[in-house]
Amino acid sequence: MQNLIDLVILFFIIGVLADAVKSNLEIPPAISRFLARYLLMALGLKGGFALSHLGLTAHVALSVRM
């Protein structure tokens, strides 16, 4: 039951339901761009914090190389 309270899960369920009933629900382009940038920044920050706790190891250096 705790998983259903998570906002990400709720938005996913709402999206699936909206598609199932053929709703014309759509996100405005400005909000869509904002959400994309927010999610990319959140992923980068979360990965950066995890990397800072892990430290620079050979495995990390090989994974991050370009």
C-alpha atoms as one frame of an Amber mdcrd trajectory, in Angstrom:
protein
   0.000   0.000   0.000   2.924   2.356   0.685   4.038   2.066  -2.962   0.694
   3.373  -4.202   1.206   6.601  -2.241   4.418   7.421  -4.121   3.744  10.289
  -6.557   5.654   8.702  -9.408   3.515   5.562  -9.191   0.328   7.627  -8.961
   1.186   9.672 -12.055   2.014   6.484 -13.946  -1.333   4.947 -12.988  -3.185
   8.133 -13.956  -1.407   8.116 -17.330  -2.311   4.491 -17.972  -5.939   5.132
 -17.005  -6.108   8.238 -19.207  -4.815   6.207 -22.149  -7.220   3.344 -21.423
 -10.260   5.638 -21.564  -8.858   7.426 -24.658  -8.671  10.761 -22.850  -7.292
  13.799 -24.663  -5.141  14.601 -21.616  -1.950  16.306 -22.717   0.852  18.216
 -21.051   1.570  21.708 -22.426   4.954  21.982 -24.219   6.408  24.448 -21.691
   5.673  22.117 -18.787   7.008  19.157 -20.742  10.340  20.935 -21.363  10.548
  21.949 -17.703   9.895  18.386 -16.524  12.507  16.977 -18.897  15.145  19.424
 -17.650  14.168  18.843 -14.028  14.430  15.074 -14.383  17.806  15.274 -16.122
  19.126  17.597 -13.417  17.756  15.365 -10.650  19.366  12.281 -12.187  22.682
  14.090 -12.562  22.629  15.328  -8.996  21.672  11.947  -7.586  24.423  10.267
  -9.586  26.920  12.928  -8.554  26.105  12.516  -4.873  26.404   8.741  -5.144
  29.725   9.117  -6.938  31.029  11.500  -4.283  30.319   8.932  -1.565  31.865
   6.104  -3.579  35.052   7.935  -4.437  37.156   7.710  -7.589  38.062   4.078
  -8.187  39.350   2.339 -11.296  35.866   0.968 -11.970  34.340   4.447 -11.774
  37.072   5.953 -13.963  36.480   3.316 -16.662  32.716   3.893 -16.517  32.929
   7.680 -16.816  35.480   7.869 -19.625  34.291   9.294 -22.895
